[in-house]
Structure formats: structure tokens, C-alpha cells
Amino acid sequence: MTETSDKLPLRTKILYGFGASAYGIKDNGFSVFLLYYYNQVVGMRADVVSLAIAIALFVDAFIDPLIGQMTDRTRTPIGRRHPWLYGAAIPIAIAWLLLWHPPEASAAVQFFYLLTMAMLVRITLSAYEVPSLALLPELSRDYHDRTSTLRYRTLFGWASGLGIMILAYGVLLVPSEKYPVGLLNVDGYSTFAIIGAGVMAIAVLVSALSTHRRMVGQYKAESSPPETAEGFSQMLSAFRFKPFMLLMFAGVFAFTNQGLTFAMTPYLLTHVWEFGSAELTLYSAVLFIGVLLAFLLVTPISRRTGKPNGAAFLTLFAVVMGTAPYWLRMVDLFPEPGSPALIPILFILLVIAIGASISAMILTMSMMADVADAYTYEVGKRTEGLFSSGMWFMQKMVGGMGILLSGLIISFIQLPAQAIPGSVDPAIVDNLALIFVSILTVVGIAGTWAYTLFPLSERDHGERISKQVATMPKVK
């Protein structure tokens, strides 16, 4: 047995997972606040803002495979991944600060500023996230321990995102004499950016340090550098690997729904349910229960059903619970805004939905590590970074589509700029809810089916790993 075939120590899982705080803050900012900030505060058109964000996502997504291949081929005294991890920390923080401080300029200048800064944030995050996720197959070779390890990344990613959301809604973006509508408080967004930048840099460095000794020891024990996908044709060959393609197919639906839901959340909560600052803050805090639910239940579900079937069931369950309030509202069977029953019933359904959705995401990431092992076994090349980049490529492409779609929905229903909750034409609010849940339901059902096509099982994984371990060198 090698060190990497053992389960990871709890301390390593926690500190490795803490690094996902950087992605959580970035993802929360992009998905929840960025469209709203540039549209309602800066004053740019919603479709133009969503277009800039989507273009940045698409450009960054095509850079991810290059980063993945370069990390696979990196050869330094501290290994393949860690030079990237350490080098990304400060650039991430700087890019994040610049994104939330746009200049007062023409609409065209603001568009290109947003596009450039959004690209810089995403590319610098990729320089950390791609090699960080690529570490997983090497950190642990145990089928279920990988899922357990990813729970901590998910926990910290969501905790940081929700934490800064609570801070924003409860402290930074509250009504004042200057800004009667808290979400329009421009000074609050500046503080939001400064705090986020500091946490992101610290999280990246702590995570890199936590895995340094383990991975460098493994790297030095290798008798020769592993074979990787050297050229473009070999990269394409890896991406055509059937299990990889099927997992990407399922992920397209899952991450489209995630991007759409996150980008639409401020609009849905403020205009469909007419939440104020207090309710928005409570919503952010309550969502963390969903994260804890996923943290506690995803491994038992995976052990009972297997990863593919578990992801399929959880995806369908998330759609049912998450859309139920809106379908029931349309037939007057759900409490109206202002009703004492609204918040407890709505929050219970949404907490269950988010817990199921997060669990499906954890299983998806865990299955990617299994794909990397299967490819190494069948082809003989180590391409963990390439497959990790493929996951981020897909996530960003379809996430960008979700944000772009959100901007188009807002423009299509003609929601007024700087709209006050409760003052919008009810027909516009009804259209907002109907279009949102219709898309979410169709995409979610398609994703449920797609997960059932994934071919790699726990039994297959065990057979491959046992054969690989027999030929691996021992780490002193």
C-alpha cells in the first residue's frame, strides 16, 4: 500500500477543503451580486452585463484545458501542482478588488472594464482551482474517501459564499439615509470586495501548505516523470474518453440549473416573495442548513446507491423541492408575501432542495477522480489536471449560459431598473416565476436521466486501483 491509497487524515481534509473558500466567495459574488450590482447600481443594461459575464466565462473556459495540461507537465522540486497553487493567491485578490471598483465612464468603457476584470478573476481562480481539484485522485485513492474529502471543499466553499452573503445582506448592504434600498449601497460593495480579497488569498495559501508535504513526498518517490497528454491530439483523445464525455453531459444540465438559480435569486426573493434586508439575511443563514445536510448525507447516500444513481436521484429531488413553491403559488396554494406561514414553508423546501443539489455536485466532482483513474489504467497517461480543467471548462461554459439566460429573462419581462419590491406590475412578477421554474424543471429532468448513463462503478474502481497500487513505489 502507498500513502495515497490510505484515507486522508481529517486535518488534511479540513485544510485542503478550506481552499475552496476562494471559489465560494468568487462564485457567490458572480452568481448572486455581480449582475445586480452592474445593472441596478452601476446602471448598465442587464442583457449587456450578462453578455460581458458570459463572454468572460467562455474565454476563461477555453483557457482551463491549457492550464490543466501545463500543470500535468510541470516539473519542479515541489511537484506539479503546488507552484500554481502558491502563485495564484495574490493575483486572485488583486483581480477581485478591481472587479468591484469600476470607473465612472461611458457604457462602452464600463462594458470592456467588466469584461476584462471578470476574465482576470476567473483566469486567476482557474490557476488555483484546476490544479487543486487535480490533486484529489493523488491525495486519496479510496472510492468513498474521495467523496468524503470533497465534502469539506463543498462545506467551506458554501460556508464562505453564504458567510459573505450574510455579511452583505445583514451589514454591508443595509438601508441608510443615503441609500434607502440597501442593495443599492455602493459603499457596501466596496467593503464586500476588500473582505473577500483577503479571505481568498489566505484560503489559497493555507490549502496549498496543507498538502505540500504529502504531495512533494509522492512526487520525489516517482522513479520517472509520468506520461501525460503531450500534444493537442492527445488532449482531444483524453476528452473523448467515454466516461468523461458522459459525466460532462450530465454536468451540463446540473450546472446550467445552478447558474440560472444563483443569478435569479436576488430578483426572485425581492420581487416574487418581496423580501427585505432582514429576510434576505435570514435566507442566507438558513441556506447553510442545506450545506450541512449535504455534508452529513452525501457519503451515506453514495454508499447505498452508488455515485451515479445517487446523483440522479438527488438532482430530481432538488428540482421537485426547489420549484414546488413557485408551481403552488401559480395555483394559489402557497402563502402570499407577508403571510406568517411564508418564510417557514418556503425555507424548508429550499433548504431541502439546496441540500440535494449540493450533494449531487459533490458526487459529480468525486466521479471525475474516478474518470482520471480509469483513463490512467486504460491508456497509461496521467492527466488529472486535464480532466480537472475539463470539469471547470464545462461548469464555466454552462454557468455562463445560465447567467446569460438570466439577463435575457430580465430584459424579456421588462423588469424596470432600480425596481422597488412590491411596486412591480404583477404580470411581470408572474412571468418571472413561470419562466424560471419551467426552464429549471425541464433541465433538471434531463440531468436526472443523464447521470444514469455514467458507466464507472465502485466495483470497477476497486479492481483498477488494486492493480495500480501493486505497481506503485512506496513513499518513505
N, C-alpha and C positions, 0 to 999 in steps of 0.2 A: 504493500500500500504506500502511496505517496502522500505528502502533506495535502495536496489538492484533492485527494479522494476523501479526506475526512470532512466532517461538518465544520463550518466556520465557528470560531468562538463567538459568544454573544457580544463581547466588547467590539470585535471587528465588524460584526453585522451592524451594530448601532452607529459606529463612527463612519463606516462606509456609507450607510444609509443617510447620514447627516448631510452628505454632499448633495443629495437631491434637493436640499433646501434652495439652492441656487435656481434650479429648474422650476421649483414650485413657485418662487417669487416671480420669476420671469413669466411663467405660464399664466399665473393669476393676473399679472399686470396686462399682458397681451389679450387674454381671453375675456376679462371682466371689465377692465377700466380703459384700455387704450382707445378703442373705437369710441366709447362715450366721451373720453377726455378730448380727443381731437375734433369730434363732431360737436359736442354740446358746449365745451369750454373754449377751445381754440377757435371754433367756428367754421371748420371745414365741412363740406358735404359728406354725409355718411357713406355714400357709394364711392366717393373719391378716397376717403380714409380706408375703407375696407379694401379697395383696389391696391393702395400702397402697401398695406399689411400683407395682402395675398401675394403680391409680386415679390416682396422681401422673403416670404416663406418659400416660394417656388425657387427663387435663386439660391437661397441657403440650402434647400433640399438637394439640389444638384451638386453642391459642394461637399455634402456629407460623405458620399462614397469615396471621394478623393481623400478626405480626412481619414476615413476608415482604412483605406489601403495604405496610406502613409504611416498610420500607427502600427499596422501589421508589419511593415517593413522597417520600422525604426529600430536601430541597434545602438544602444548606449550602455554605459556601465550601470545605469539604474533601470534598465529594461526598455520595453517597447512603449508602454502607456504613460509612465509617470512623467517624462519630460513634458508631455502635452498637458497633463493634469496641473502641474505646477505653473506652467507658462500661461495658462488661461485665466488665472484668478484675477489679476489686476485689470487686464483688458475688459473682462466682463463688467467689472464695477464702473469703469470709465464710460463704456458704451451705454450702460443703463442710466447713468446720470444725464448724459447728453440727450437721450431719448425724451425725457420728461421736461426738458427746458428748451422748447422750440423758440426760434426768433420771431419777433413781430415783423412780418414780411408779407409779400403778395401770396396769393393762393398757390401759385406755381412753385414759388420758393419753399413754402411750407410743405407742399407735396413731396418735393425731392428731398427735403430735410428729413421728413418722416420716413421716406423710403430708405434713405442711406442709414439713418440711425437704427431702424428696425433690422436692416440687414446686418449691421455690425453687432448688435446684441445677439442675434441668432447665430451668427458665424462663430463668435467667441464662445457662446454656450456650447456649440457643437464641438469645438476643440476640447471641451471638457467632457461632455455627456457621451460622445461616441466612444472614446477610449475607456471611460468609466464603466459603461454598460458592457463593453467588450471584456472587461476583467472577470465578469461573472462566471463564464464557463471554466476559467482557470482557478478562480477562488474556491469553487466548490463543484464537485462532480456528482454529488448526490442529487437524485431526481427531485425529491421534495424539499431538500435543504435550499435549493435554488429559489423555490417559491417562498420559503421562509425568509431567506435573505432579502428578496425583493420586497417583502412586506415592510421592511424598515426603510427602504428607499421611498416606497409609497407613503409610509407614515410621515416621514419628515418632509417629503415633497408637498403633501397636502397640508400638513400642520403649518409649514412656513407660509404657504399660499393663503390658507384660511386665517392664520395669525395676522398677516399683514392686511388682509381684507377687514378683519375685525378692527384693527388699529385704524384703518382708513375710514370705515363707516362710523366707528364709535368715537374717534378722537380727531382725526385729521380733516375729514370731510363732513363736518357738522355745521349746521346753520349759524350764521353770525350776522351782525349788523351790516357788514359789508356784503356778505353772501347769504341771503335768506334761504336759498336752496343749497344745502350742504354739498351736494355732488358737483356744484359749480365753483367750489372754493379752490381757486388756482394755487394759492399758497400751500394748501394741504397736499396737492400733488407733488410739489417740490420736496417737501419733507418726506413724503412717501418714497420718492426716488433715492434720497440720501440714505435713509434707513435701509432700504432694500439693497443698495450697492454694498454697504458694509457687511451685511449678513451674507450676501452671495460670495464675496471674496473669502471670508472666514470659513464658510462651509466647504468650499472647494479645497482649500489648503488642508483643513482637518481631515477630510476624506482621503486625500492623496497620502498624507502621512500615515494614516491608519493601515493602509495596505502596502506601504512601501517595503517593509522588511520581508513580508511573506512573498511578495511577487518578485522582488530582486533576488531572494534566495532561490526561487524556482528558475529564474532567468539564468543565473550563474551556473546552475546544475545541468543545464542543457549541454549536451556534448557538441551540438552544432545548431546553428540557427534553423528554425523550422521553415519548411517551404510555404510560400504564400502565393496569392494570385498576383503575378508579376505584371502582366500586361492587360490591356483593355479587353481583349478577347477572353482572358481567364476571369476577369471580373464579371463579364456578362455570363460566362458559364456558371459561375457561382450563383448569380442572381436567377439563373434558370433552374436551379435545383428545385425539384417539385415541392418538397415540404416547405421551403422558403416561400415559393410563389403562393401556395395555398394559405399560409399564415398571413402573408401580405394581403391577400384577397379578403380574408376575414377582418383584418385590421382596418381596411379601408372604410368599412361600414361603421365599425366601433368608433374610430377617431373622427369621422365625419359628424356623428351624433354628438361627440364630446365637444368639438369645436363650435358647433351650432348652439348647443345648450349654454356653454360658457359665455359666448358673445351676446346671446339674447337675454341672459339672466337679469341685467340691470333694467332692461326695458320691460320684461315680464313682471318682475317684482314691483316696479314703481307704477306701471300703468294697468296691468291686469289685476293685481292684488292691492294696489295703492298703498304700498309700504312707505313709511317714513324712515328717518335715520335709526330710530330705536328698533324697529322691526328688521331692518337690514342688518344691523349689528347682531341681533339675536339669531337671524338666519345664518350668518357666517359661523357663529359659535355652535349652533345646533348641527351644522353640516359635519363638524368634526366627529360627532357620534357615528355618522356614516363611515368615516375613515376608520374609526376604532372597530366598527362592526366588520369591515372588510379585513382588518388586521387579524381579528380573532377567528374569523370563519373561513378564510380562503384556503388555508392549508388543510383543515378537515374536509372541506368540500372537494378539494383536489384529490385527497387520498381516497375518498369514497367513490368519486365519479371519474377520476382521470382529468387531466388538464383540458383536453378539447371539449369533452361533454360538459365539464363544469363551466367553461367559458360560454358555451352555447346557452345553457340553462340560465346563467346569471345575466346574460345580455337580454334575453327575452323577459326575464323577471324585472329588470331595470326599466325596460320600455313600458311594461304594464303599470308599474307603480308610478313612474315619472310622468306619464301622460294622463293618468286617471283623473287628477284634479281638473284638468282642462276639458276633458270629454264630459265629465259630470257637470261642470259649470255651464256647458253649452245646452244642457237639457234641464237646467235649473235644479240640480240635485246636489250642489255644492254650496257651502256657506258663502254669502256675499262679503265683499270688503267691509270691514268694520264689525262683522259678527264675532262674538267671543269664541265661537267654535272654529273660526277660520284657521287661526295660527296653529293650534294643536293638531288638527286633522291634516292640514297641508304639510306641516313639518314632519309628521310621522311618515307620510307617504314618500316625501322627498328624501328623508334620511335613509329609508329602506332602498329606494332607487339608487341613490348615490353609493351606498354600500355595495350593492350588487354590481354596479357599473365599475367601481374601483377594483373589485375582486376579479372581474373579467380582464381588466387591464393588467393586473399582476400576473395572471396566468398567461396572457399573451407574451409578456416580456420573458417569463420563465420558459415558455415554449421556444423562444428564439435561441436560448442557450442550448436546448436540445437539438435544434436545427444545426447549430455550429458543430456540435459533437458528431452528428450523423454525417455531415459533409466531410469532416476530417477522416472519419472511418472509411467512407466510400471512395473519396478522391485522394486523400493523403496530404491535403493542404490545410494549413491553419489560417482561417480567415474570420476570426471572431470580430475584428474591427470592421471588416467589410459587411458582415451580417448586421452588426450593431448599427452601422451607418444606414443600412437598408431599412431598418426599423424606423430610425429617425427621419429618413427620406420620405417614407410612406406617411408617417404621422404628420410631418410638416406640410406635405402636399395636400392631404385631405383636410388637415386642420385649417389650412389657408382657404380651402374651398368652403369650409363651414363658416369662417369669418366673412368671406366674400358674399356667401349666400345670405348671411345675416344683414349685411349692409344693403343688399338688394331688396330684402324683405322690408326693411325700414323705409327705404325710398319708395317701394311699390305701394305700401299702405299709406304713404304721405304723412308720416308722423311729424308734427311740427318741431322745429329746433327749439331747445330750451323749454320743452313742454312741461307744464306743471301737472303732477299726478292728480287725477280726478277731474281735470278740465278738458281732457281729450275727448273727441267725438266717440261715443260708444261703438259705433260701427267700425272705426279704426282699431279700437282695442279688440273687438271680436275677431276681426281679420288677422290681427297679430297672433292671437291664441290659436286660431284654426290652422293657419299656415304652418305655424311652428309644430304643433302636435301631429299634423298629417305627415310632414316630412320625417319627423322623429320616429313615427310608428313604422312607416314603410322601410326606412333604412335599418331600423332595429331588427325587424323580422328577417330581412335579407342577411344581416350579420349573424343571427342565430343559426341559420342554415349553413352559412359559410364555415363556421367553426367546426361543424360536424365532419367536414371534409379533411381535416388535418390528420395525417397518417401515422405520426410517431407516438408510440405508446410507452408506458413505463417499462414494460417487459422488454421491448426492443432497446430502449435506452440502457437497461441493466446489462444486456448481453454485449452491447458495444463497449460500454465502459470497462467491463471486466476484461475484455480483450486488450483495450488500450492500456489499462493500468499495468498489465503484465509486461509491457514493453517500455514503460516509463522509468527514468532513473530516479533513485531515491534522493530526497533532499536532506542533507546532513543537518 
